[in-house]
């Protein structure tokens, strides 16, 4: 498997995707963020890693949710403004 810095990999045994920071002959330095926002760095043997399949639609879904929430908030502001005008 050819890896380069910036690639996303995962342990063959499972877990969270991690980012490749550095590639040596048979080891890969990986970075990831923990649940509390801590940055972790670990060097792992190449044989325990595989390329992670990242579903781009998940990112799109998150963006769509944020846009919908922003539109809802804007709509509420417009409704409040319209009520003030009428009242």
Secondary structure, DSSP 8 states (H G I E B T S, - for coil): ----TT-EEEETT----EEEEEE-SSEEEEEEE-TTS-EEEEEEEGGGEEE----HHHHHHHHHHHHHHHHHHHHHHHHHHHHHHH-
